[in-house]
Amino acid sequence: MRLVSSRTRKQRLAIGAVAVLGLGGLSVIQALPASAAAGCSVTYRVTNQWTPGFQGDIAVRNVGDAWTSWSLTFSFANGQTVQQGWGGRFSQSGSNVTVANEGWNGNVANGGSLSLGFIGNWNGTNSAPTSFSVNGTVCTGSPVTTNPTTGNPTGNPTTNPTTTPPTTNPTTGPPGTRVDNPYVGRGYVNPEWKAKAESVSGGSRVSNNPTAVWIDRIAAIEGTSGSSSNGPMGVEDHLLAAVQQGANYIQFVIYNLPGRDCAALASNGELGPTEIDRYKTAYIDPIAAYQNDARFRSLRIINIIEIDSLPNLITNVSGRPTETAMCNTMKSNGNYVNGVGYALAKLGAIPNVYNYIDAAHHGWIGWDDNFGPTAELLATAARAQGSNIANVTGFIVNTANYSALSEPYITVTEQNRQSKWIDWNRYNDELSFAQAFRTRLVQAGFSSNIGMIIDTSRNGWGGSARPTGPRTTGTLDEQINGSKIDRRIHKGNWCNQSGAGLGERPRANPGPAGIDAYVWVKPPGESDGSSTLIPNNEGKGFDQMCDPNYAGNARNGNSMSGALSGAPISGAWFAAQFSQLMQNAYPPL
């Protein structure tokens, strides 16, 4: 859903004109006698269309008596179907669509507006509906007074009513007031992910959980169609939809550093290692402009800052058996540190923005030679490019990874650390690691109020393979392998892991000290990378760790990859994986 903003008005009006003329847009604005006591005007637009889907926007203006509740009705002529809507409760019977108000947006005053949107399917023809009604009154468009004798008419409806910003957004505090934990309250449900989840049998059981919106390239800021990981909704669209949902917070993943993901080809990005200036001006600055818009001031905007970046400069550089040439380059040119610092400075200056930096996971930096140096490097980045530690709300661990939240049947003793699975690591699960790393980050100079969040989107490891108690017989490795919740072959395996399941559902203040929330930052069902080489124009390469037949490298102990077959490129929808995640969810669905 897209409202015209002042900074992109010319571009957006041009896009809107194409949509109206070429894709079936319709503005219903006709005359109505001035003595009527009820009335409405509607502008319907198809803002993007692809095969077999499309995005529709519906702007509704009340030009009559105030509504305490409302029901919009219209009909499709060509068999179109609504898959997912926002701003109201969508239902469909045959060709007839009804949109009823949510509990928070039923009251609409004379002159007030509603911004509704939906994702739909079409086949062959996608004509616009020709008639709309609200509460049984046909929307013919001219404004009327609520009391014609007062001589105070409301004026004519605009030809582009979508320029009227939404007015309803429940919040817990004055706009822009910082809170201790931004995850308290209702999280934004991305309608694009929700529609994908509900396209898989049983997906409606989890489709109302909040997930993060990934901004993984410059084009995603305005929205794209026909791409792997992003839909037609851009940053502004998601912010508007969050307001319409009455959400308290929305999550974005800032993920487009120069030379991105220097140790894994599957998630390489569009920017070369030296394109730091383009990262700043063409990527971070436009995102900041949208997030700083006054229309969204009472919405808590949470940014997950550049996953899989800074820890690479500790573990995958010269002197380590896991080194890569690109990680050496990014360490020497400083553009990971400078990029993160710039993003923190720019976004952290916005009063209702909260930044969480990616801090890898226990199976990456849990060893002594990685643990402290990573914390110090994160502190260096937080002070780079004019930033300071006050721009950091906290840190996220296990982003898009599979490490178990806890391992109830294994204690990390000196003896158990000798096992092949633990391999002398100080930690064996994400919860204990997150709490310990938080303490080390405070020692590195971060505020004692920082909070940790844990991505639990794919670390449940339920199903029939989940152990129900410790194994007490056999060799040390046999006992550890028989007792562990995490069923991966090796902790270095990260791509589309076979046997994984949904983990703890997103929620704030889950209980453990120092943990702000369990979150689903990686939207379940979105691929980590393709099982085979798939040419694409998004800069995403083929990483052998996503090949189920790959026998490994130094980063996974030369073990089999454990990846699922048939996977698309990173970020693309992988229905088979989503089905597996639901089947193996823990807690069970």
TORGUVEX-702791 format. One line per 10 residues: number of its first residue (from 1); their letters; for each residue x, y, z of C-alpha. Coordinates in nm, 3 decimals. Example, Ala and Ser with C-alpha at 12.3 -4.5 7.8 and 13.67 -1.06 7.14 Angstrom:
<rs>
1) as) 1.230:-0.450:0.780  1.367:-0.106:0.714;
</rs>
This chain:
<rs>
1) mrlvssrtrk) 0.000:0.000:0.000  0.147:0.332:-0.103  0.063:0.690:-0.012  0.232:0.972:-0.200  0.510:1.126:0.006  0.643:1.474:-0.057  0.995:1.365:-0.145  0.890:1.119:-0.416  0.563:1.271:-0.527  0.659:1.315:-0.894;
11) qrlaigavav) 0.790:0.962:-0.930  0.493:0.814:-0.748  0.235:1.005:-0.948  0.403:0.876:-1.262  0.390:0.520:-1.131  0.029:0.568:-1.028  -0.066:0.689:-1.374  0.084:0.382:-1.534  -0.098:0.161:-1.287  -0.433:0.329:-1.348;
21) lglgglsviq) -0.412:0.325:-1.726  -0.226:0.004:-1.782  -0.330:-0.221:-1.496  -0.689:-0.140:-1.430  -0.689:0.154:-1.190  -1.024:0.323:-1.130  -1.132:0.637:-0.946  -1.499:0.637:-0.846  -1.586:1.005:-0.806  -1.931:1.104:-0.921;
31) alpasaaagc) -2.195:1.359:-0.823  -2.421:1.311:-0.520  -2.700:1.542:-0.404  -2.579:1.776:-0.131  -2.871:1.689:0.095  -2.763:1.327:0.145  -2.655:1.232:0.497  -2.417:0.952:0.398  -2.153:0.926:0.130  -1.812:0.798:0.036;
41) svtyrvtnqw) -1.554:0.819:-0.240  -1.316:0.542:-0.340  -0.997:0.534:-0.543  -0.886:0.184:-0.648  -0.543:0.121:-0.796  -0.338:-0.176:-0.905  0.008:-0.062:-0.806  0.199:-0.370:-0.918  0.116:-0.678:-1.121  0.303:-0.999:-1.189;
51) tpgfqgdiav) 0.206:-1.352:-1.285  -0.014:-1.465:-1.118  -0.038:-1.195:-0.852  -0.102:-0.826:-0.806  -0.117:-0.561:-0.534  -0.427:-0.346:-0.501  -0.470:-0.023:-0.304  -0.808:0.111:-0.200  -0.840:0.465:-0.061  -1.178:0.528:0.103;
61) rnvgdawtsw) -1.293:0.875:0.210  -1.597:0.939:0.428  -1.783:1.235:0.280  -2.095:1.195:0.491  -2.197:1.118:0.847  -1.937:0.973:1.081  -1.896:0.595:1.091  -1.863:0.404:1.416  -1.804:0.090:1.212  -1.780:0.027:0.841;
71) sltfsfangq) -1.805:-0.245:0.581  -1.676:-0.190:0.228  -1.812:-0.415:-0.048  -1.722:-0.457:-0.413  -1.706:-0.730:-0.678  -1.442:-0.859:-0.916  -1.543:-0.928:-1.275  -1.266:-1.163:-1.384  -1.234:-1.422:-1.110  -0.968:-1.237:-0.912;
81) tvqqgwggrf) -0.913:-1.356:-0.555  -0.779:-1.178:-0.248  -0.497:-1.371:-0.082  -0.406:-1.129:0.195  -0.525:-0.785:0.299  -0.440:-0.515:0.551  -0.616:-0.216:0.700  -0.933:-0.422:0.744  -1.068:-0.778:0.765  -1.098:-0.911:0.410;
91) sqsgsnvtva) -1.336:-1.191:0.317  -1.457:-1.315:-0.021  -1.751:-1.519:-0.145  -1.734:-1.589:-0.516  -1.665:-1.258:-0.685  -1.790:-1.051:-0.390  -1.536:-0.901:-0.152  -1.614:-0.753:0.190  -1.370:-0.551:0.401  -1.481:-0.488:0.760;
101) negwngnvan) -1.313:-0.256:1.007  -1.062:-0.375:1.261  -1.133:-0.309:1.626  -0.910:-0.004:1.622  -1.022:0.177:1.304  -1.401:0.158:1.304  -1.449:0.527:1.383  -1.409:0.746:1.075  -1.520:1.108:1.095  -1.663:1.317:0.814;
111) ggslslgfig) -1.369:1.390:0.586  -1.164:1.104:0.732  -0.987:0.848:0.515  -0.895:0.480:0.514  -0.602:0.326:0.331  -0.660:-0.042:0.254  -0.446:-0.280:0.055  -0.427:-0.641:-0.051  -0.233:-0.903:-0.243  -0.447:-1.087:-0.498;
121) nwngtnsapt) -0.433:-1.343:-0.775  -0.559:-1.300:-1.130  -0.562:-1.501:-1.452  -0.601:-1.355:-1.799  -0.774:-1.025:-1.724  -0.755:-0.797:-1.421  -1.030:-0.540:-1.464  -1.096:-0.298:-1.179  -1.424:-0.321:-0.985  -1.676:-0.068:-1.110;
131) sfsvngtvct) -1.878:-0.004:-0.794  -1.805:0.023:-0.422  -2.036:0.060:-0.123  -1.981:0.139:0.243  -2.246:0.024:0.489  -2.481:-0.032:0.197  -2.440:0.317:0.049  -2.293:0.330:-0.301  -1.977:0.541:-0.310  -2.058:0.805:-0.569;
141) gspvttnptt) -1.810:1.052:-0.440  -1.933:1.404:-0.373  -1.898:1.533:-0.017  -2.205:1.615:0.191  -2.253:1.795:0.521  -2.347:1.605:0.831  -2.597:1.884:0.899  -2.686:2.065:0.573  -2.834:2.361:0.764  -2.502:2.463:0.917;
151) gnptgnpttn) -2.357:2.585:0.589  -2.030:2.409:0.663  -1.966:2.170:0.371  -1.666:1.942:0.378  -1.546:2.031:0.027  -1.485:1.816:-0.278  -1.291:1.492:-0.253  -0.939:1.502:-0.388  -0.856:1.330:-0.714  -0.585:1.142:-0.527;
161) ptttppttnp) -0.724:1.070:-0.182  -0.436:0.838:-0.105  -0.234:1.145:-0.010  -0.428:1.160:0.318  -0.219:0.996:0.589  -0.376:0.741:0.822  -0.479:0.883:1.158  -0.515:0.575:1.378  -0.217:0.415:1.550  -0.253:0.284:1.905;
171) ttgppgtrvd) 0.072:0.327:2.092  0.209:0.306:2.442  0.342:0.654:2.502  0.386:0.990:2.332  0.519:0.981:1.975  0.896:0.949:1.965  0.929:0.861:2.335  1.193:0.593:2.378  1.100:0.283:2.572  1.324:0.033:2.747;
181) npyvgrgyvn) 1.210:-0.258:2.528  1.076:-0.173:2.181  0.935:-0.524:2.139  0.658:-0.473:2.393  0.317:-0.469:2.225  0.191:-0.575:1.886  0.440:-0.651:1.609  0.388:-0.587:1.238  0.275:-0.885:1.033  0.422:-0.857:0.684;
191) pewkakaesv) 0.127:-0.927:0.449  0.360:-1.049:0.175  0.510:-1.316:0.400  0.170:-1.395:0.549  0.029:-1.469:0.204  0.319:-1.703:0.126  0.282:-1.882:0.458  -0.088:-1.934:0.404  -0.026:-2.075:0.057  0.119:-2.384:0.231;
201) sggsrvsnnp) -0.115:-2.626:0.403  -0.128:-2.546:0.775  0.050:-2.213:0.733  -0.236:-2.016:0.886  -0.130:-2.156:1.225  0.174:-1.928:1.228  0.107:-1.665:0.961  0.004:-1.396:1.211  0.344:-1.390:1.377  0.556:-1.076:1.321;
211) tavwidriaa) 0.856:-1.123:1.092  1.122:-0.880:0.972  1.125:-0.705:0.636  1.459:-0.753:0.461  1.596:-0.455:0.266  1.862:-0.653:0.082  1.928:-0.415:-0.208  1.862:-0.061:-0.318  1.560:-0.153:-0.532  1.386:-0.302:-0.228;
221) iegtsgsssn) 1.355:0.044:-0.072  1.082:0.136:-0.320  0.958:-0.220:-0.369  1.017:-0.465:-0.649  0.819:-0.718:-0.845  0.940:-1.048:-0.981  1.238:-1.064:-0.742  1.327:-1.351:-0.511  1.311:-1.201:-0.165  1.108:-0.881:-0.191;
231) gpmgvedhll) 0.761:-0.805:-0.318  0.607:-0.489:-0.453  0.583:-0.332:-0.109  0.866:-0.092:-0.030  0.978:0.060:0.299  0.708:0.326:0.298  0.442:0.070:0.210  0.537:-0.150:0.503  0.543:0.145:0.741  0.197:0.251:0.626;
241) aavqqganyi) 0.066:-0.104:0.658  0.208:-0.123:1.011  0.020:0.192:1.102  -0.299:0.052:0.954  -0.254:-0.271:1.151  -0.221:-0.075:1.473  0.122:-0.229:1.528  0.348:-0.097:1.801  0.668:-0.199:1.625  0.804:-0.301:1.284;
251) qfviynlpgr) 1.134:-0.476:1.209  1.366:-0.410:0.915  1.689:-0.590:0.827  1.954:-0.348:0.698  2.154:-0.576:0.473  2.351:-0.435:0.182  2.709:-0.363:0.288  2.978:-0.330:0.023  3.128:-0.675:-0.035  2.842:-0.825:0.162;
261) dcaalasnge) 2.878:-1.163:0.334  3.242:-1.209:0.245  3.253:-1.574:0.355  2.939:-1.710:0.184  2.858:-1.679:-0.183  2.485:-1.754:-0.148  2.409:-1.415:0.003  2.654:-1.190:-0.179  2.511:-0.849:-0.260  2.494:-0.587:-0.531;
271) lgpteidryk) 2.766:-0.351:-0.402  3.133:-0.407:-0.471  3.387:-0.387:-0.185  3.472:-0.020:-0.248  3.118:0.116:-0.299  3.085:0.265:0.048  2.967:0.603:-0.083  2.686:0.441:-0.280  2.591:0.242:0.030  2.555:0.568:0.221;
281) tayidpiaay) 2.376:0.787:-0.032  2.169:0.541:-0.235  2.085:0.293:0.040  2.105:0.419:0.401  2.002:0.780:0.334  1.671:0.694:0.157  1.583:0.439:0.426  1.650:0.698:0.694  1.431:0.951:0.511  1.135:0.714:0.518;
291) qndarfrslr) 1.189:0.610:0.878  1.216:0.974:0.984  0.879:1.064:0.830  0.651:1.228:1.088  0.362:1.003:0.982  0.540:0.710:1.149  0.664:0.883:1.463  0.445:0.682:1.702  0.559:0.354:1.548  0.868:0.189:1.698;
301) iiniieidsl) 1.102:0.109:1.409  1.354:-0.165:1.484  1.656:-0.210:1.256  1.865:-0.527:1.253  2.202:-0.396:1.140  2.405:-0.588:0.881  2.400:-0.955:0.967  2.697:-1.182:0.889  2.940:-0.894:0.853  3.164:-0.778:1.138;
311) pnlitnvsgr) 3.234:-1.122:1.294  3.374:-1.231:0.957  3.657:-0.983:1.013  3.760:-1.185:1.318  3.714:-1.543:1.203  3.756:-1.553:0.824  4.068:-1.348:0.762  4.439:-1.405:0.716  4.594:-1.629:0.978  4.283:-1.845:1.007;
321) ptetamcntm) 4.226:-2.168:0.811  3.882:-2.029:0.727  4.011:-1.712:0.558  3.867:-1.582:0.231  4.013:-1.321:-0.001  3.702:-1.102:0.021  3.703:-1.099:0.402  4.069:-0.994:0.392  3.972:-0.713:0.157  3.686:-0.592:0.376;
331) ksngnyvngv) 3.905:-0.595:0.684  4.179:-0.393:0.514  3.953:-0.131:0.352  3.741:-0.074:0.664  3.411:-0.058:0.478  3.228:-0.305:0.701  3.316:-0.098:1.008  3.246:0.233:0.834  2.922:0.109:0.681  2.785:-0.013:1.013;
341) gyalaklgai) 2.895:0.308:1.184  2.727:0.523:0.921  2.403:0.324:0.941  2.398:0.353:1.320  2.464:0.728:1.312  2.205:0.801:1.045  1.928:0.576:1.175  2.006:0.625:1.543  1.939:0.998:1.512  1.568:0.924:1.454;
351) pnvynyidaa) 1.385:0.939:1.789  1.163:0.633:1.737  1.429:0.406:1.582  1.599:0.121:1.771  1.915:-0.046:1.635  2.024:-0.403:1.711  2.364:-0.506:1.568  2.417:-0.863:1.452  2.644:-1.056:1.688  2.669:-1.392:1.510;
361) hhgwigwddn) 2.601:-1.705:1.723  2.770:-1.932:1.971  2.893:-2.173:1.704  3.076:-1.885:1.537  3.232:-1.668:1.809  3.189:-1.877:2.124  3.557:-1.972:2.135  3.799:-1.767:2.346  3.996:-1.629:2.051  3.676:-1.498:1.886;
371) fgptaellat) 3.461:-1.392:2.182  3.640:-1.085:2.319  3.783:-0.957:1.988  3.436:-0.961:1.831  3.293:-0.757:2.119  3.573:-0.501:2.083  3.523:-0.480:1.705  3.150:-0.419:1.752  3.235:-0.134:1.988  3.474:0.011:1.731;
381) aaraqgsnia) 3.203:0.003:1.462  2.951:0.163:1.698  3.186:0.463:1.730  3.275:0.489:1.361  3.155:0.751:1.111  3.025:0.988:1.379  2.822:0.726:1.562  2.836:0.649:1.934  2.728:0.363:2.156  2.403:0.544:2.242;
391) nvtgfivnta) 2.282:0.455:1.891  2.282:0.085:1.986  1.975:-0.055:2.161  2.113:-0.407:2.169  2.234:-0.707:1.972  2.082:-1.004:1.793  2.223:-1.356:1.789  2.142:-1.659:1.574  2.007:-1.446:1.288  1.892:-1.678:1.009;
401) nysalsepyi) 2.067:-1.964:1.187  1.971:-2.291:1.352  2.147:-2.305:1.690  1.922:-2.443:1.964  1.792:-2.196:2.220  1.899:-2.429:2.501  2.045:-2.779:2.537  1.876:-2.925:2.846  2.057:-3.260:2.836  2.416:-3.137:2.797;
411) tvteqnrqsk) 2.628:-2.947:3.047  2.939:-2.769:2.916  3.206:-2.930:3.131  3.576:-2.954:3.056  3.522:-3.316:2.961  3.227:-3.243:2.731  3.416:-2.960:2.563  3.648:-3.227:2.421  3.367:-3.375:2.211  3.368:-3.320:1.837;
421) widwnrynde) 3.031:-3.138:1.857  3.130:-2.881:2.122  3.495:-2.870:2.007  3.629:-2.670:2.305  3.364:-2.400:2.270  3.261:-2.226:2.593  2.895:-2.238:2.491  2.657:-2.494:2.349  2.333:-2.299:2.303  2.219:-1.950:2.212;
431) lsfaqafrtr) 2.064:-1.847:2.542  2.374:-1.896:2.756  2.588:-1.742:2.481  2.364:-1.436:2.445  2.368:-1.369:2.819  2.745:-1.410:2.847  2.818:-1.204:2.537  2.595:-0.926:2.669  2.821:-0.904:2.974  3.130:-0.887:2.752;
441) lvqagfssni) 2.973:-0.615:2.537  2.910:-0.403:2.845  3.277:-0.449:2.933  3.361:-0.324:2.582  3.182:0.003:2.657  2.818:-0.053:2.570  2.542:0.059:2.805  2.440:-0.174:3.085  2.084:-0.133:2.955  2.148:-0.307:2.622;
451) gmiidtsrng) 1.917:-0.596:2.545  1.971:-0.914:2.348  1.728:-1.068:2.103  1.746:-1.424:1.969  1.621:-1.535:1.628  1.414:-1.846:1.702  1.258:-1.879:1.359  1.427:-2.210:1.277  1.589:-2.350:1.592  1.308:-2.557:1.743;
461) wggsarptgp) 1.435:-2.901:1.633  1.117:-3.082:1.729  0.966:-3.386:1.566  1.046:-3.753:1.615  1.425:-3.699:1.611  1.421:-3.473:1.918  1.578:-3.647:2.218  1.369:-3.678:2.533  1.660:-3.723:2.771  2.039:-3.758:2.786;
471) rttgtldeqi) 2.222:-4.051:2.639  2.446:-4.207:2.903  2.614:-4.493:2.716  2.879:-4.517:2.447  3.175:-4.294:2.369  3.178:-3.925:2.462  3.086:-3.827:2.106  2.805:-4.083:2.100  2.667:-3.952:2.429  2.681:-3.588:2.315;
481) ngskidrrih) 2.533:-3.660:1.972  2.255:-3.865:2.127  2.170:-3.593:2.378  2.181:-3.275:2.169  1.866:-3.093:2.057  2.040:-2.934:1.756  2.039:-3.220:1.503  2.280:-3.064:1.256  2.585:-3.259:1.146  2.812:-2.967:1.240;
491) kgnwcnqsga) 2.757:-2.623:1.395  2.914:-2.464:1.087  2.625:-2.584:0.869  2.397:-2.290:0.793  2.210:-2.352:0.468  1.851:-2.490:0.455  1.916:-2.748:0.724  1.737:-3.081:0.698  1.525:-3.165:1.003  1.498:-2.809:1.139;
501) glgerpranp) 1.178:-2.678:1.296  1.016:-2.354:1.403  1.137:-2.241:1.745  0.984:-2.029:2.018  0.717:-1.794:1.886  0.803:-1.424:1.883  0.741:-1.251:2.215  0.887:-0.975:2.429  1.039:-1.026:2.772  1.044:-1.406:2.751;
511) gpagidayvw) 1.195:-1.436:3.098  1.572:-1.496:3.086  1.776:-1.204:3.219  1.898:-0.957:2.958  1.680:-1.093:2.676  1.447:-0.836:2.518  1.265:-1.079:2.290  1.252:-1.397:2.090  1.205:-1.289:1.728  1.153:-1.429:1.380;
521) vkppgesdgs) 1.395:-1.209:1.188  1.452:-1.471:0.920  1.102:-1.524:0.779  1.043:-1.901:0.798  1.024:-2.053:0.451  1.265:-1.814:0.283  1.564:-2.001:0.139  1.922:-1.958:0.259  2.061:-2.027:-0.087  2.015:-2.245:-0.394;
531) stlipnnegk) 2.100:-2.616:-0.396  2.248:-2.577:-0.745  2.371:-2.284:-0.951  2.075:-2.064:-1.051  2.162:-1.758:-1.265  2.001:-1.439:-1.131  2.034:-1.062:-1.155  2.040:-1.001:-0.778  2.410:-1.066:-0.721  2.344:-1.392:-0.532;
541) gfdqmcdpny) 2.596:-1.666:-0.598  2.598:-2.040:-0.551  2.757:-2.162:-0.229  2.846:-2.530:-0.203  2.727:-2.531:0.156  2.375:-2.529:0.007  2.444:-2.841:-0.199  2.322:-3.152:-0.012  2.602:-3.354:-0.173  2.884:-3.122:-0.059;
551) agnarngnsm) 3.136:-3.283:0.176  3.237:-2.959:0.347  3.534:-2.733:0.416  3.732:-2.592:0.708  3.436:-2.382:0.824  3.222:-2.690:0.894  3.489:-2.938:0.994  3.485:-3.094:0.647  3.142:-3.241:0.719  2.846:-3.297:0.492;
561) sgalsgapis) 2.641:-2.980:0.444  2.311:-3.117:0.577  2.124:-2.896:0.328  1.785:-2.971:0.175  1.764:-3.037:-0.198  1.556:-2.836:-0.442  1.619:-2.497:-0.280  1.584:-2.168:-0.474  1.820:-1.869:-0.439  1.849:-1.697:-0.104;
571) gawfaaqfsq) 1.539:-1.510:0.002  1.309:-1.692:-0.241  1.012:-1.886:-0.110  1.091:-2.250:-0.033  0.758:-2.418:0.041  0.909:-2.758:0.118  1.130:-2.605:0.384  0.834:-2.421:0.538  0.637:-2.746:0.559  0.932:-2.914:0.733;
581) lmqnayppl) 0.966:-2.624:0.978  0.603:-2.657:1.079  0.626:-3.036:1.106  0.929:-3.013:1.336  0.819:-2.707:1.535  0.908:-2.697:1.903  0.704:-2.603:2.095  0.479:-2.806:1.864  0.204:-2.632:1.670;
</rs>
